[in-house]
């Protein structure tokens, strides 16, 4: 690719979020180049889980099948006391699929997942990955961003031009800092020792993710794919990184579960868990995603998931603007939609961590955690929020902002398959019967390449939705834009047409 060519998207950082973004660019027909300083992925596990909606995103990005060998289904999750008795929790029946058509949670071996996601980039013309490349500067112009990129292996510097820059360069994000975007702490900072073990023989261990609310030291236990297992130990006041990372200390902490003959420690590192968020996810032609935009304590396994949701929300909007179907102000909805949801996820995860501490304090004679805090446990009843602001119909019904399920649908009275397979990366109109629409609506639906489908045998969530409404408008990211009566589609679409202009 010539240096003078104008790309659609330049991605800084090709970790899992950046690599998923690059694949989504390919799916939506955008040219893209992803730069990463490292030659290969970081070879130790970090993220642990992919939730069902994120698995669906990865399927839409064309990478899910490639990563499945590096995953395993989570069979349950629980808060337990020091003796292992369940305080609260849930179990997942084997083979259970959610409305997204996937298991509730897959645990992952992150390095292998990252390699698989990167391997899928070769399928897309116009999408490149450049490792051993560092972005050292950038400047925004009216119609593009100019990046200064250094090839670390060759020692050469060049200029790269793109319509937009997407920063997926981690919590210390150079792009965020250079853009002058503030970074806000939410007041939760806690040191934990994270230990990953590759088992060398079978040992009886819990198949569930556990938060052990031990008054002496809270501990997290996580089953991982294959022979991998993870423990996380909260540091006590006065304990240092050096003493906690020492091999003999690590094995002392693991002693209730393992002996050194049971496995090999792949990693034992003290991390400070943070709860932080950027003041904005957009600055002109620059967008932040993943850890560059927010840091989430790991108690719910939502950090990586939140980053993947970010880029799924953004890339189809960039494609709409690039293709002329929408104006630039559509891109303002990225910050309006994703920042509140990311903030809610950070706060949810933080409260889960506080609940662990509260149960441990209760075991030391303190009060029971308040009911509101108990809602943040596994199975505690506190649902993650749906989209409530941004590109949504102003009077589109109570289903607005929720995901349309992975239902079996039919297009044109003939093609039958899963919703995502039939619809592809497009807007969809789900209707109980053929529709007649006005000229403005018809022109708009043609301009965005919308597809009309029906549900031959609705059940569950979809049945309830179609019993209440005759037509549902679904965005390319599977979010319900609005729902109403068949004769009201024109009035449902009219504010959408206005929102996509300018």
N, C-alpha and C positions, 0 to 999 in steps of 0.2 A: 504494500500500500504506500503510495507516494506521500511524502511529508506534506505536500501542499493540498492533499485531498481533504474535503470537509466531511468528517464523520458525523453521524447522528449523536452518538454517546461515547464519551471517554470515561472509563471507570477506573478510579484510583483505589487499588486494593482488590486482589483476586482471591480473598478468602471465600468461605462458603456463600456469604451474602453477595459479594461481587460476582462470583462465578454463576450463581443463580440469575442475577441481573443480566449478565451477558447472554445466558441461554434464553431468557425471556425476550431480550432484544431480537435474537434470531427468530423466535416464534412470531413476533409481531412485525418482522420485516425491517427492523432498524439495523443500520450498520453500527458496529461497536468495537472498541478495543479496550481490553482490561490490562492494566499494568500492575505488577507486583515486584517488590524489591527482592523477595526470596526466589531461589531457584526451584524449590519444591514446597509442598504444603508443610506446615508445622507438624512434626511427626509424633506428637503426643496428643491423647484425647483431651478435649476441653468440654464442648457442649455434649449433652447427654441424651436429649430427647427431641422428637419431632411429633407434634400433635396432629390430629386428623386433618384439620383444615390446611396445615402446612404440607402434609403429605399430598393433599389434593393440588396445592400450588405446584409442588415439585412434579407431579404428574402432568399438569398443564404445561410446565416448562420442558417436558420431555426427558426428565432425568430420573424419575422415581424408580423405574425398573432397574436402572444401572446401580442404584445405591442399595437396593433391598438386601443383597448378600451381606452388607455391613450393618444390618439392623436386626433387632429382635423385638417381639411384642412384649410390652409391659403388662404383667398379669394383675397388678394391683398396687396400691400405695396407701400408706398408713402413718399416723402418728402413734408411737408406742412409748410406754414408760421404761424406766431403766431395766425392769425385769422382762421386757418384751411384750407386755400385755397391751393390746390395742386400746387406744384412747378414742380414736376416730379414724375411719379409713374406708376404702372401697376395694372391691375385687372386680376384675374384668373377665367375664366368661371367655374362654378360648374361641376364636373365630368371630367374636362380636365386631360388627361394622357399624359405624355411626352414619348419620345423615349425609356425611361427606363421602361415604362409600369406602372408608378406610378404618383400620383399627384405631382405638382412641389415642394410643401413644406407641411410638416405636422408639426404643433406645438405640443409640448409634455408636459406632466407632468412627469418630469424626475424621481422622486422617484418611481412612479409606472412603468415606462418604465424599470428602472434598475431591479426592482423586477421580472418583467416578463422575462427579458433576463436571469437573474440568474436561474429562474425556469426551463428554457429549458436545463440547463446543465445536468439534470438527464437523458436525453435521450442518452447521450454519454458514452459508456463504456470507461474506462481509462481516464476520465476527472473529476477532483475533484475541489471543492471550499472549502477552509479552512478559515473561519472567525476567528477573535480574534487570528490571527497569524501574527507575525511581523518578517520580514526578517532583521536581525541585521548585517549580513555580507555575503560576498561571495568571492570566489577565482576561477580564471579561470585556468584550466589545458588544455593540448593539445586537449583532446577529450570530455571535459565536464566542467560544472560549478558546484562547491560545494557551497551550500547555508547553512548558519546558520539561523535556524528558531526557534523562541520562541513562544510556545503556551501560550498566555497571561492568559487564563483561568486556565490552569493546572500548570503554572509556570515551564514548562519543556522546554528544548532546544534540538534540534536534527539537524542532517545534512541531507540535501536533495540534490540529484545529478540529473542533467539534461544536455542534450546536449546543450541547449540554455537557456538563461535568457531573458525574455521580460519585460522591465520596463514600467509599466503603473501607476506609483506611483505619478503622479501629478507634478505641477510646482516646488515644493521643492524637487523633486526626490532624494531620498537617493542613488539610484543606479547610476544616472547620476553623482552626485558629487563624489561618491566612485570610479567611473570609470575614473575620471579626465577629463570629457568632458566639454568644455567651454560652457558658456551661454551668448548669445549676445543680448543686448537690441537694438531695432531698433528706439529708440528715441521717443516713444509715451507712455506717462504715464499720466493718467487722472482719477480723482476721481469722481465716480458717486454713488448716492444713489439708490439702487435697492429695489423696493417695490412690493411684491406679495400680492394680495388681493383675498380672497375667497368670492365671491358675495353671499349675502343672499337674494337678490331680483333682479328682472330684472331692468336694467338701460340702457338707450339708449347710447351705446358706439360704436365706430367705429369697423367694422369687419376687418379692415386692420391693418397691422403693420405700425406705423407712426414714422417718425423722425420729430419732431416739432422743426423747426429752429427758435426758439423764441430768439430775441436779449437779453432778460432779463435772460433766462435760457433755454438752449436746453433740450428737453424732448423726451424720447422714450416711445411709447405705444405699447403693444403687446397683442393680443388676445391669450388666452391659452385654453386648453381643459376644458370642463365642466364649472364650476363656477369660474375658475381661470382667473385673469387678472394681467398684469404686467405693472409697470411704472418705468422708470429710469430717474433720475434727475441729471444733471451735477452740481457739486459743484462749487461755486464761490470762488475766492481768499479770504482766511481768514475764510471760513466756516469750522467748525470742525466736526469730526465724531460724537462726543457726541451730539452736538446740532441738527445735521441732523437726527440722529436716534431716537431722543426723540419723543414719540407718538404724542404729540400735534403739533410738527413741521411736522411730516409726514402727518397728516390730513390737515394741512394748505396747503401743496403742492398738496394734492389730491383734494382739494376743488373745482377746476373747473370741476371735473368729478363726485365726490362722496361725500356723507356725512357718518359719522360713522355708521348710521343706515343701510347703503346699503351693508356693508360687513365687514369682519374681516381681519385685516392685519396679514398675516402668516409670513412675513419676511420684515424687513426694515433694510438693512445693507449697509454700505458704502464699496464699492470695488474700488481698484485701477486697472483700465483696463491697461493691459500691451501688448506690442508687442515685443516678444522675440523669439529666436530660438537657439537650440543647435548647436554647431559647427559641430557635426557629429551625425548621428542617429545609428551608429554602432561602437562598440569597441570590436573586437574579437568575442566572443560568446555572447556578450551582445548587445541588441537592445533597442532603445527608441521608444515610441509611445505616442500619445496623448499629454497631457499637460507636460509630462516629456520631450518631444521633442520640443514643441512650445507652445506659448500662443498667442491667437488671440483676439483682441478687439471684443465685441459682436455685433457690428452694423449690421452684415450680418447673424448672427446666425450660423457661420461656425466653431466654436471651436470644439465641439463634433464631427461634421461631418468630420473634418480633421483628427481627431484621429481614427475614424472608417475606413477611407480610408487608414490610415497607416497600420493597422493590416490586412486589406484585401489584401494589396499589399504584405505583408510579409509572411503570414501563408502558402500560397500555395507554395512559394519558399522553405520554411523549409521542407514541405512535399516532394517536388521533391528531395531535397538533402538527406533527411532521407531515402527515398525509393531507392536511388541509381541512379535515373534518371538524376541527375545533380551533378556537383561538387560544392565545397564551394564558388567559385568565383561568382556563381549566386547570393549569398547573398549580394555581394557588390552592386548589382543593387538596393537594398532597399534604401540605402542612396542616390545613384545617381538619383533615380526616385522620392522618396518622399520628400527629403529635398527641392529641387527647387520648387515643387508644394506647399508644406506647406509654404515656404517663400513667394511665390506669393499670397497665401491666406491671410497670415498675413498682407502683404502690401496692398492688396485689401481692407480688413476690416479697416485698419488704414486710408486709404484714404477716405473711406466712413465717418469715424468719422471726419476727417479734413473738408470734404465737409459740414457736419452739422454746424461746427463752421464758415465756410466761408459764408454760407447762413445767419447765424445769424449776422455775421459782416456786410453783405450787407444790412440787415434791419436796422443797425445802421448808414447807410450812406456810407459804404465801397463799393469797386468795386464788380461787379459780379464775381463769381468764374470762373477761366479760364476753357475753354472747356475741356481740358484734365482731370481736376479734376471732372467736371460734369459727366464724363463718369462712375464714381463710384457710382452714385445714383441708387436706384431701377429703373430698366428699362433704365438706362443711357447708355447702349450699350457696356460697357466694359465686354467682355466675360471672364470667368475663363479659364486659359490655359489648353491645353491638354498635355499629356505626350510627351516629346520631347527628352528625353535621357534615356539610360538604355537598357533594353532588347527589342530592336525594330529592324526590318529589315533595313539594311542600305539604300536599294533602294526599299522600300516597298510601295511607292505611297503616295499621299497626305492625305490619310485617317489614316495613321499610328499614333498611340497614342490616337486615339479617341475610345469611347466605342461602341461596336457593339450593336445595338438596341435589345430590347426585342421583336424580331420578331417571327412569327409563322414559325416553321421549321419542316423538315421531316428527319428522320434518317432511312437509309436502305430502303427507298421507302415505309415505312409503318408507323412507329411511328410518330405522329404529335402532336405538342404542343408548348408551349412557349420555346424560345431558352434556357433559364436557366434551365427549367424543363427537357428538353430532353438531354442537354449537361451535366448537373451536374458540379462537380468540376474538369473539365478536359479541355485540349486543344481541340479546334474544328477547323475543316477544312470546310468552307462554300464554296460550289462549285455549278456552274450552271449545270454541267453535271458530270458523273462518270469520275474519274481520273485514269491515269496510272502513277506510280511513280517508281523511281529507288530503288534498294535494300537498300541503306543507309537511304533514306527517309522512306521507309516502316518499317525498323527496329526501327528507332527513333520514329515514330508515335505509333508503338506498345509499345515501352518502356515507353512512357509517357501516354499510354492509351487514345490516341486522338480518337475523334469521328468525322465522316464525316456526314454533313447534307446539305440539300438544302432548298431553300425557295420557296414553291409552288406558292405563289402569292405575290411577292415582291411589296412593295409600299413605298412611302416617301423616307426617308434616305436610306433604304436598296435597293430600286429600283435604286437610283442614284449610289450607290456603285457597284451593280451588273451590271449595264449598262457600267460602266467604267472598271470593273475587272471581270475575270472569276472565281477566287478563292481568298478567304480571310482566313488568319490564325489568330485565335483568342485565346488569352491567357486565363488561368483559371479565371483571374479577369475581363474578358470581354473586355480587351483592345485589339485593333487590332494590332497584331504584324507586319503584312505586307499583301499586296495584289498584285496580278499580273495576268498573263495569266495562263491558265490551264497547258500548256506545260512547264511553268517556275516554277512549284512548287518545283522541286528539287533544283533549284538555290535559291529559296526563303528560303527553309529550311536549306540549307547548312550552312549559318552563324549562324543559331540558334543552330544547332548541335555543332558547335565549341564553341559557347557562353556557352552552358550547360556543357561543359567538364571542368575537372580540379578543 
